[in-house]
């Protein structure tokens, strides 16, 4: 949603979910309005995460389905950190499809003159 981690609408939605589904239903909000890295545990069975801006971060949240017990991590979106989060080296991280996609993007960028735009 395009809301801050602690937006009033998040609080309102959570209260409605609680009325409809009970206090023990796990609820995870994926927010993103202030474009910062932020995480908030709203109660014992709900949390909200905002994972940065401009795809600079991968926000990861895990929880136990019936208990909550939230854990989160912010992973910088670059090859080194993404590879490390997968327990891989940067050399192992590259795939054939990924290389083809990168090459296609580079060719399109060059063909359209996108690099010439001030």
N, CA, C and O atoms as a GROMACS GRO file, in nm:
protein
  472
    1UNK      N    1   0.083  -0.118   0.000
    1UNK     CA    2   0.000   0.000   0.000
    1UNK      C    3   0.088   0.124   0.000
    1UNK      O    4   0.202   0.119   0.043
    2UNK      N    5   0.036   0.232  -0.047
    2UNK     CA    6   0.112   0.357  -0.050
    2UNK      C    7   0.082   0.436   0.077
    2UNK      O    8   0.022   0.544   0.074
    3UNK      N    9   0.127   0.377   0.190
    3UNK     CA   10   0.108   0.438   0.321
    3UNK      C   11   0.236   0.423   0.401
    3UNK      O   12   0.317   0.334   0.374
    4UNK      N   13   0.253   0.510   0.498
    4UNK     CA   14   0.363   0.500   0.592
    4UNK      C   15   0.344   0.377   0.680
    4UNK      O   16   0.233   0.328   0.698
    5UNK      N   17   0.454   0.328   0.735
    5UNK     CA   18   0.451   0.211   0.823
    5UNK      C   19   0.346   0.227   0.934
    5UNK      O   20   0.277   0.131   0.968
    6UNK      N   21   0.336   0.346   0.990
    6UNK     CA   22   0.243   0.371   1.101
    6UNK      C   23   0.128   0.463   1.062
    6UNK      O   24   0.074   0.535   1.146
    7UNK      N   25   0.090   0.461   0.936
    7UNK     CA   26  -0.019   0.546   0.887
    7UNK      C   27  -0.148   0.516   0.962
    7UNK      O   28  -0.172   0.403   1.004
    8UNK      N   29  -0.230   0.618   0.980
    8UNK     CA   30  -0.360   0.601   1.048
    8UNK      C   31  -0.447   0.498   0.976
    8UNK      O   32  -0.524   0.426   1.040
    9UNK      N   33  -0.436   0.491   0.845
    9UNK     CA   34  -0.515   0.394   0.770
    9UNK      C   35  -0.471   0.250   0.800
    9UNK      O   36  -0.554   0.159   0.803
   10UNK      N   37  -0.341   0.230   0.822
   10UNK     CA   38  -0.292   0.098   0.864
   10UNK      C   39  -0.360   0.059   0.995
   10UNK      O   40  -0.407  -0.053   1.011
   11UNK      N   41  -0.363   0.154   1.090
   11UNK     CA   42  -0.427   0.129   1.219
   11UNK      C   43  -0.576   0.099   1.202
   11UNK      O   44  -0.629   0.008   1.266
   12UNK      N   45  -0.642   0.174   1.117
   12UNK     CA   46  -0.785   0.152   1.092
   12UNK      C   47  -0.809   0.015   1.030
   12UNK      O   48  -0.897  -0.058   1.074
   13UNK      N   49  -0.731  -0.018   0.927
   13UNK     CA   50  -0.746  -0.149   0.863
   13UNK      C   51  -0.722  -0.262   0.962
   13UNK      O   52  -0.796  -0.360   0.965
   14UNK      N   53  -0.617  -0.248   1.043
   14UNK     CA   54  -0.588  -0.352   1.141
   14UNK      C   55  -0.704  -0.368   1.239
   14UNK      O   56  -0.740  -0.481   1.273
   15UNK      N   57  -0.762  -0.259   1.284
   15UNK     CA   58  -0.874  -0.270   1.379
   15UNK      C   59  -0.994  -0.340   1.314
   15UNK      O   60  -1.064  -0.417   1.380
   16UNK      N   61  -1.018  -0.313   1.186
   16UNK     CA   62  -1.128  -0.381   1.115
   16UNK      C   63  -1.097  -0.529   1.098
   16UNK      O   64  -1.185  -0.613   1.117
   17UNK      N   65  -0.972  -0.562   1.061
   17UNK     CA   66  -0.933  -0.704   1.051
   17UNK      C   67  -0.954  -0.774   1.184
   17UNK      O   68  -1.003  -0.887   1.188
   18UNK      N   69  -0.915  -0.708   1.292
   18UNK     CA   70  -0.930  -0.768   1.424
   18UNK      C   71  -1.076  -0.795   1.458
   18UNK      O   72  -1.109  -0.899   1.514
   19UNK      N   73  -1.163  -0.701   1.425
   19UNK     CA   74  -1.307  -0.720   1.451
   19UNK      C   75  -1.363  -0.837   1.370
   19UNK      O   76  -1.444  -0.914   1.420
   20UNK      N   77  -1.318  -0.848   1.244
   20UNK     CA   78  -1.370  -0.952   1.156
   20UNK      C   79  -1.306  -1.089   1.180
   20UNK      O   80  -1.374  -1.192   1.171
   21UNK      N   81  -1.177  -1.092   1.209
   21UNK     CA   82  -1.102  -1.217   1.210
   21UNK      C   83  -1.045  -1.257   1.345
   21UNK      O   84  -0.993  -1.368   1.360
   22UNK      N   85  -1.053  -1.169   1.443
   22UNK     CA   86  -1.003  -1.202   1.575
   22UNK      C   87  -0.862  -1.150   1.599
   22UNK      O   88  -0.793  -1.107   1.507
   23UNK      N   89  -0.822  -1.156   1.725
   23UNK     CA   90  -0.693  -1.101   1.769
   23UNK      C   91  -0.574  -1.186   1.727
   23UNK      O   92  -0.461  -1.137   1.724
   24UNK      N   93  -0.597  -1.314   1.695
   24UNK     CA   94  -0.486  -1.405   1.669
   24UNK      C   95  -0.450  -1.423   1.522
   24UNK      O   96  -0.357  -1.496   1.490
   25UNK      N   97  -0.523  -1.357   1.434
   25UNK     CA   98  -0.490  -1.368   1.292
   25UNK      C   99  -0.365  -1.285   1.263
   25UNK      O  100  -0.358  -1.168   1.300
   26UNK      N  101  -0.268  -1.346   1.197
   26UNK     CA  102  -0.145  -1.276   1.162
   26UNK      C  103  -0.172  -1.184   1.042
   26UNK      O  104  -0.229  -1.227   0.941
   27UNK      N  105  -0.131  -1.058   1.055
   27UNK     CA  106  -0.151  -0.959   0.950
   27UNK      C  107  -0.017  -0.893   0.921
   27UNK      O  108   0.050  -0.845   1.012
   28UNK      N  109   0.022  -0.891   0.793
   28UNK     CA  110   0.147  -0.826   0.752
   28UNK      C  111   0.114  -0.716   0.652
   28UNK      O  112   0.059  -0.745   0.545
   29UNK      N  113   0.146  -0.592   0.684
   29UNK     CA  114   0.128  -0.480   0.593
   29UNK      C  115   0.259  -0.455   0.519
   29UNK      O  116   0.366  -0.449   0.580
   30UNK      N  117   0.251  -0.442   0.388
   30UNK     CA  118   0.365  -0.402   0.306
   30UNK      C  119   0.335  -0.259   0.262
   30UNK      O  120   0.249  -0.235   0.177
   31UNK      N  121   0.407  -0.165   0.322
   31UNK     CA  122   0.378  -0.024   0.302
   31UNK      C  123   0.492   0.043   0.226
   31UNK      O  124   0.596  -0.019   0.201
   32UNK      N  125   0.473   0.169   0.190
   32UNK     CA  126   0.578   0.240   0.118
   32UNK      C  127   0.536   0.376   0.073
   32UNK      O  128   0.498   0.394  -0.043
   33UNK      N  129   0.540   0.472   0.160
   33UNK     CA  130   0.504   0.609   0.123
   33UNK      C  131   0.617   0.706   0.152
   33UNK      O  132   0.643   0.798   0.074
   34UNK      N  133   0.684   0.688   0.264
   34UNK     CA  134   0.790   0.781   0.302
   34UNK      C  135   0.923   0.744   0.238
   34UNK      O  136   1.019   0.821   0.247
   35UNK      N  137   0.930   0.628   0.175
   35UNK     CA  138   1.049   0.582   0.103
   35UNK      C  139   1.171   0.568   0.196
   35UNK      O  140   1.283   0.604   0.160
   36UNK      N  141   1.146   0.514   0.314
   36UNK     CA  142   1.253   0.486   0.408
   36UNK      C  143   1.249   0.338   0.442
   36UNK      O  144   1.151   0.269   0.411
   37UNK      N  145   1.353   0.289   0.506
   37UNK     CA  146   1.353   0.153   0.558
   37UNK      C  147   1.296   0.160   0.699
   37UNK      O  148   1.354   0.223   0.787
   38UNK      N  149   1.183   0.094   0.718
   38UNK     CA  150   1.119   0.100   0.850
   38UNK      C  151   1.038  -0.027   0.874
   38UNK      O  152   0.983  -0.087   0.781
   39UNK      N  153   1.031  -0.065   0.999
   39UNK     CA  154   0.954  -0.183   1.040
   39UNK      C  155   0.887  -0.150   1.172
   39UNK      O  156   0.948  -0.089   1.260
   40UNK      N  157   0.762  -0.191   1.187
   40UNK     CA  158   0.691  -0.169   1.312
   40UNK      C  159   0.609  -0.293   1.346
   40UNK      O  160   0.534  -0.343   1.262
   41UNK      N  161   0.625  -0.342   1.466
   41UNK     CA  162   0.536  -0.446   1.517
   41UNK      C  163   0.416  -0.374   1.575
   41UNK      O  164   0.429  -0.299   1.672
   42UNK      N  165   0.300  -0.396   1.517
   42UNK     CA  166   0.180  -0.322   1.555
   42UNK      C  167   0.112  -0.383   1.678
   42UNK      O  168   0.060  -0.311   1.763
   43UNK      N  169   0.113  -0.514   1.685
   43UNK     CA  170   0.072  -0.588   1.804
   43UNK      C  171   0.140  -0.724   1.795
   43UNK      O  172   0.225  -0.745   1.708
   44UNK      N  173   0.103  -0.817   1.882
   44UNK     CA  174   0.175  -0.945   1.884
   44UNK      C  175   0.154  -1.030   1.759
   44UNK      O  176   0.226  -1.127   1.737
   45UNK      N  177   0.055  -0.994   1.676
   45UNK     CA  178   0.025  -1.072   1.556
   45UNK      C  179   0.020  -0.989   1.429
   45UNK      O  180  -0.036  -1.032   1.329
   46UNK      N  181   0.080  -0.869   1.432
   46UNK     CA  182   0.080  -0.788   1.310
   46UNK      C  183   0.204  -0.699   1.305
   46UNK      O  184   0.258  -0.657   1.408
   47UNK      N  185   0.245  -0.672   1.182
   47UNK     CA  186   0.357  -0.580   1.162
   47UNK      C  187   0.342  -0.510   1.028
   47UNK      O  188   0.258  -0.546   0.945
   48UNK      N  189   0.425  -0.408   1.010
   48UNK     CA  190   0.425  -0.329   0.888
   48UNK      C  191   0.569  -0.305   0.848
   48UNK      O  192   0.654  -0.275   0.932
   49UNK      N  193   0.598  -0.319   0.720
   49UNK     CA  194   0.735  -0.298   0.670
   49UNK      C  195   0.732  -0.203   0.551
   49UNK      O  196   0.643  -0.210   0.466
   50UNK      N  197   0.831  -0.115   0.547
   50UNK     CA  198   0.853  -0.026   0.433
   50UNK      C  199   0.999  -0.042   0.394
   50UNK      O  200   1.088  -0.018   0.475
   51UNK      N  201   1.022  -0.083   0.272
   51UNK     CA  202   1.156  -0.128   0.232
   51UNK      C  203   1.229  -0.029   0.141
   51UNK      O  204   1.271  -0.065   0.032
   52UNK      N  205   1.243   0.094   0.185
   52UNK     CA  206   1.327   0.186   0.112
   52UNK      C  207   1.259   0.253  -0.005
   52UNK      O  208   1.138   0.275  -0.005
   53UNK      N  209   1.341   0.284  -0.106
   53UNK     CA  210   1.291   0.362  -0.221
   53UNK      C  211   1.360   0.318  -0.349
   53UNK      O  212   1.471   0.265  -0.346
   54UNK      N  213   1.295   0.340  -0.459
   54UNK     CA  214   1.352   0.318  -0.593
   54UNK      C  215   1.415   0.180  -0.609
   54UNK      O  216   1.516   0.166  -0.678
   55UNK      N  217   1.359   0.081  -0.547
   55UNK     CA  218   1.408  -0.057  -0.554
   55UNK      C  219   1.552  -0.070  -0.504
   55UNK      O  220   1.627  -0.155  -0.552
   56UNK      N  221   1.590   0.015  -0.406
   56UNK     CA  222   1.725   0.006  -0.351
   56UNK      C  223   1.736  -0.099  -0.241
   56UNK      O  224   1.845  -0.129  -0.194
   57UNK      N  225   1.623  -0.155  -0.200
   57UNK     CA  226   1.620  -0.248  -0.088
   57UNK      C  227   1.518  -0.358  -0.113
   57UNK      O  228   1.411  -0.334  -0.168
   58UNK      N  229   1.553  -0.479  -0.072
   58UNK     CA  230   1.457  -0.588  -0.067
   58UNK      C  231   1.420  -0.604   0.080
   58UNK      O  232   1.505  -0.635   0.163
   59UNK      N  233   1.294  -0.583   0.111
   59UNK     CA  234   1.248  -0.602   0.248
   59UNK      C  235   1.198  -0.745   0.263
   59UNK      O  236   1.113  -0.790   0.186
   60UNK      N  237   1.250  -0.814   0.362
   60UNK     CA  238   1.214  -0.955   0.384
   60UNK      C  239   1.151  -0.967   0.522
   60UNK      O  240   1.207  -0.920   0.622
   61UNK      N  241   1.035  -1.030   0.528
   61UNK     CA  242   0.967  -1.055   0.655
   61UNK      C  243   0.931  -1.202   0.662
   61UNK      O  244   0.883  -1.261   0.565
   62UNK      N  245   0.953  -1.261   0.778
   62UNK     CA  246   0.907  -1.397   0.801
   62UNK      C  247   0.832  -1.399   0.933
   62UNK      O  248   0.857  -1.318   1.022
   63UNK      N  249   0.740  -1.494   0.945
   63UNK     CA  250   0.665  -1.506   1.069
   63UNK      C  251   0.606  -1.645   1.078
   63UNK      O  252   0.590  -1.715   0.978
   64UNK      N  253   0.574  -1.684   1.198
   64UNK     CA  254   0.507  -1.811   1.220
   64UNK      C  255   0.358  -1.791   1.197
   64UNK      O  256   0.298  -1.702   1.259
   65UNK      N  257   0.296  -1.870   1.109
   65UNK     CA  258   0.158  -1.846   1.068
   65UNK      C  259   0.056  -1.832   1.182
   65UNK      O  260  -0.037  -1.753   1.169
   66UNK      N  261   0.070  -1.904   1.288
   66UNK     CA  262  -0.030  -1.895   1.395
   66UNK      C  263   0.016  -1.808   1.512
   66UNK      O  264  -0.066  -1.766   1.593
   67UNK      N  265   0.146  -1.782   1.520
   67UNK     CA  266   0.200  -1.714   1.638
   67UNK      C  267   0.244  -1.570   1.615
   67UNK      O  268   0.257  -1.493   1.710
   68UNK      N  269   0.268  -1.534   1.492
   68UNK     CA  270   0.330  -1.404   1.467
   68UNK      C  271   0.480  -1.421   1.473
   68UNK      O  272   0.540  -1.474   1.380
   69UNK      N  273   0.542  -1.376   1.582
   69UNK     CA  274   0.688  -1.385   1.598
   69UNK      C  275   0.760  -1.340   1.472
   69UNK      O  276   0.824  -1.420   1.404
   70UNK      N  277   0.749  -1.213   1.442
   70UNK     CA  278   0.802  -1.156   1.318
   70UNK      C  279   0.953  -1.139   1.323
   70UNK      O  280   1.010  -1.104   1.426
   71UNK      N  281   1.016  -1.164   1.211
   71UNK     CA  282   1.157  -1.132   1.190
   71UNK      C  283   1.165  -1.059   1.057
   71UNK      O  284   1.091  -1.092   0.964
   72UNK      N  285   1.252  -0.962   1.049
   72UNK     CA  286   1.264  -0.887   0.923
   72UNK      C  287   1.410  -0.856   0.896
   72UNK      O  288   1.495  -0.859   0.984
   73UNK      N  289   1.435  -0.826   0.768
   73UNK     CA  290   1.570  -0.791   0.726
   73UNK      C  291   1.557  -0.700   0.604
   73UNK      O  292   1.468  -0.718   0.520
   74UNK      N  293   1.645  -0.602   0.597
   74UNK     CA  294   1.653  -0.516   0.480
   74UNK      C  295   1.780  -0.552   0.405
   74UNK      O  296   1.890  -0.542   0.459
   75UNK      N  297   1.764  -0.595   0.280
   75UNK     CA  298   1.877  -0.640   0.200
   75UNK      C  299   1.903  -0.536   0.090
   75UNK      O  300   1.817  -0.514   0.005
   76UNK      N  301   2.020  -0.471   0.092
   76UNK     CA  302   2.050  -0.377  -0.016
   76UNK      C  303   2.042  -0.451  -0.151
   76UNK      O  304   2.093  -0.562  -0.165
   77UNK      N  305   1.979  -0.387  -0.248
   77UNK     CA  306   1.955  -0.451  -0.378
   77UNK      C  307   2.076  -0.437  -0.469
   77UNK      O  308   2.072  -0.366  -0.570
   78UNK      N  309   2.184  -0.503  -0.433
   78UNK     CA  310   2.299  -0.510  -0.522
   78UNK      C  311   2.348  -0.655  -0.524
   78UNK      O  312   2.312  -0.736  -0.438
   79UNK      N  313   2.428  -0.685  -0.623
   79UNK     CA  314   2.468  -0.825  -0.645
   79UNK      C  315   2.533  -0.889  -0.522
   79UNK      O  316   2.503  -1.003  -0.488
   80UNK      N  317   2.620  -0.817  -0.456
   80UNK     CA  318   2.692  -0.874  -0.342
   80UNK      C  319   2.597  -0.915  -0.230
   80UNK      O  320   2.602  -1.028  -0.183
   81UNK      N  321   2.511  -0.824  -0.189
   81UNK     CA  322   2.420  -0.854  -0.079
   81UNK      C  323   2.315  -0.957  -0.116
   81UNK      O  324   2.280  -1.043  -0.035
   82UNK      N  325   2.264  -0.950  -0.239
   82UNK     CA  326   2.165  -1.049  -0.282
   82UNK      C  327   2.228  -1.187  -0.289
   82UNK      O  328   2.166  -1.285  -0.246
   83UNK      N  329   2.348  -1.197  -0.342
   83UNK     CA  330   2.417  -1.326  -0.348
   83UNK      C  331   2.443  -1.378  -0.207
   83UNK      O  332   2.419  -1.495  -0.179
   84UNK      N  333   2.492  -1.292  -0.118
   84UNK     CA  334   2.518  -1.334   0.020
   84UNK      C  335   2.392  -1.382   0.090
   84UNK      O  336   2.395  -1.478   0.167
   85UNK      N  337   2.279  -1.315   0.064
   85UNK     CA  338   2.154  -1.356   0.129
   85UNK      C  339   2.109  -1.493   0.081
   85UNK      O  340   2.032  -1.560   0.150
   86UNK      N  341   2.156  -1.535  -0.036
   86UNK     CA  342   2.125  -1.668  -0.089
   86UNK      C  343   2.236  -1.768  -0.062
   86UNK      O  344   2.235  -1.880  -0.112
   87UNK      N  345   2.334  -1.724   0.018
   87UNK     CA  346   2.450  -1.806   0.052
   87UNK      C  347   2.527  -1.848  -0.073
   87UNK      O  348   2.565  -1.964  -0.089
   88UNK      N  349   2.548  -1.750  -0.162
   88UNK     CA  350   2.618  -1.773  -0.288
   88UNK      C  351   2.729  -1.670  -0.302
   88UNK      O  352   2.730  -1.568  -0.234
   89UNK      N  353   2.823  -1.698  -0.389
   89UNK     CA  354   2.922  -1.597  -0.428
   89UNK      C  355   2.861  -1.514  -0.540
   89UNK      O  356   2.763  -1.555  -0.603
   90UNK      N  357   2.919  -1.398  -0.565
   90UNK     CA  358   2.871  -1.314  -0.674
   90UNK      C  359   2.885  -1.386  -0.807
   90UNK      O  360   2.801  -1.372  -0.896
   91UNK      N  361   2.991  -1.465  -0.822
   91UNK     CA  362   3.012  -1.540  -0.946
   91UNK      C  363   2.901  -1.642  -0.969
   91UNK      O  364   2.860  -1.665  -1.083
   92UNK      N  365   2.852  -1.704  -0.863
   92UNK     CA  366   2.744  -1.802  -0.874
   92UNK      C  367   2.609  -1.737  -0.899
   92UNK      O  368   2.517  -1.800  -0.951
   93UNK      N  369   2.597  -1.612  -0.861
   93UNK     CA  370   2.469  -1.540  -0.865
   93UNK      C  371   2.418  -1.517  -1.007
   93UNK      O  372   2.297  -1.520  -1.030
   94UNK      N  373   2.508  -1.495  -1.102
   94UNK     CA  374   2.468  -1.465  -1.239
   94UNK      C  375   2.409  -1.589  -1.307
   94UNK      O  376   2.464  -1.699  -1.294
   95UNK      N  377   2.298  -1.571  -1.377
   95UNK     CA  378   2.237  -1.680  -1.453
   95UNK      C  379   2.242  -1.646  -1.602
   95UNK      O  380   2.262  -1.531  -1.640
   96UNK      N  381   2.223  -1.746  -1.682
   96UNK     CA  382   2.220  -1.725  -1.828
   96UNK      C  383   2.107  -1.628  -1.865
   96UNK      O  384   2.129  -1.534  -1.941
   97UNK      N  385   1.986  -1.651  -1.811
   97UNK     CA  386   1.872  -1.564  -1.842
   97UNK      C  387   1.896  -1.421  -1.794
   97UNK      O  388   1.861  -1.325  -1.863
   98UNK      N  389   1.956  -1.407  -1.677
   98UNK     CA  390   1.985  -1.274  -1.624
   98UNK      C  391   2.085  -1.200  -1.711
   98UNK      O  392   2.071  -1.080  -1.734
   99UNK      N  393   2.186  -1.270  -1.759
   99UNK     CA  394   2.286  -1.210  -1.848
   99UNK      C  395   2.220  -1.166  -1.978
   99UNK      O  396   2.247  -1.056  -2.027
  100UNK      N  397   2.134  -1.250  -2.035
  100UNK     CA  398   2.063  -1.214  -2.159
  100UNK      C  399   1.976  -1.090  -2.137
  100UNK      O  400   1.971  -1.002  -2.222
  101UNK      N  401   1.907  -1.084  -2.024
  101UNK     CA  402   1.823  -0.969  -1.994
  101UNK      C  403   1.907  -0.843  -1.979
  101UNK      O  404   1.870  -0.738  -2.031
  102UNK      N  405   2.018  -0.852  -1.909
  102UNK     CA  406   2.107  -0.736  -1.893
  102UNK      C  407   2.158  -0.688  -2.027
  102UNK      O  408   2.163  -0.567  -2.053
  103UNK      N  409   2.197  -0.780  -2.113
  103UNK     CA  410   2.245  -0.744  -2.247
  103UNK      C  411   2.134  -0.677  -2.328
  103UNK      O  412   2.160  -0.578  -2.397
  104UNK      N  413   2.012  -0.728  -2.320
  104UNK     CA  414   1.898  -0.671  -2.392
  104UNK      C  415   1.870  -0.528  -2.344
  104UNK      O  416   1.847  -0.438  -2.425
  105UNK      N  417   1.873  -0.509  -2.214
  105UNK     CA  418   1.850  -0.374  -2.159
  105UNK      C  419   1.958  -0.279  -2.208
  105UNK      O  420   1.928  -0.166  -2.246
  106UNK      N  421   2.084  -0.323  -2.206
  106UNK     CA  422   2.195  -0.238  -2.252
  106UNK      C  423   2.178  -0.202  -2.400
  106UNK      O  424   2.199  -0.087  -2.439
  107UNK      N  425   2.141  -0.300  -2.482
  107UNK     CA  426   2.121  -0.273  -2.626
  107UNK      C  427   2.006  -0.176  -2.647
  107UNK      O  428   2.016  -0.084  -2.729
  108UNK      N  429   1.897  -0.194  -2.575
  108UNK     CA  430   1.781  -0.105  -2.588
  108UNK      C  431   1.817   0.036  -2.543
  108UNK      O  432   1.778   0.134  -2.607
  109UNK      N  433   1.889   0.046  -2.434
  109UNK     CA  434   1.935   0.175  -2.382
  109UNK      C  435   2.017   0.248  -2.488
  109UNK      O  436   1.997   0.367  -2.514
  110UNK      N  437   2.110   0.176  -2.550
  110UNK     CA  438   2.197   0.235  -2.652
  110UNK      C  439   2.117   0.271  -2.778
  110UNK      O  440   2.134   0.380  -2.833
  111UNK      N  441   2.030   0.179  -2.823
  111UNK     CA  442   1.952   0.199  -2.946
  111UNK      C  443   1.858   0.321  -2.934
  111UNK      O  444   1.842   0.395  -3.030
  112UNK      N  445   1.799   0.342  -2.820
  112UNK     CA  446   1.705   0.452  -2.802
  112UNK      C  447   1.772   0.585  -2.770
  112UNK      O  448   1.708   0.690  -2.768
  113UNK      N  449   1.902   0.579  -2.744
  113UNK     CA  450   1.973   0.702  -2.709
  113UNK      C  451   1.942   0.750  -2.568
  113UNK      O  452   1.963   0.867  -2.536
  114UNK      N  453   1.893   0.662  -2.484
  114UNK     CA  454   1.855   0.701  -2.348
  114UNK      C  455   1.972   0.759  -2.270
  114UNK      O  456   1.952   0.840  -2.180
  115UNK      N  457   2.093   0.718  -2.303
  115UNK     CA  458   2.210   0.771  -2.235
  115UNK      C  459   2.241   0.914  -2.274
  115UNK      O  460   2.320   0.980  -2.208
  116UNK      N  461   2.179   0.963  -2.381
  116UNK     CA  462   2.205   1.100  -2.430
  116UNK      C  463   2.115   1.202  -2.364
  116UNK      O  464   2.136   1.322  -2.380
  117UNK      N  465   2.015   1.157  -2.292
  117UNK     CA  466   1.919   1.249  -2.230
  117UNK      C  467   1.985   1.318  -2.110
  117UNK      O  468   2.035   1.251  -2.020
  118UNK      N  469   1.985   1.454  -2.110
  118UNK     CA  470   2.050   1.525  -1.999
  118UNK      C  471   1.975   1.512  -1.868
  118UNK      O  472   2.018   1.567  -1.766
   0.00000   0.00000   0.00000
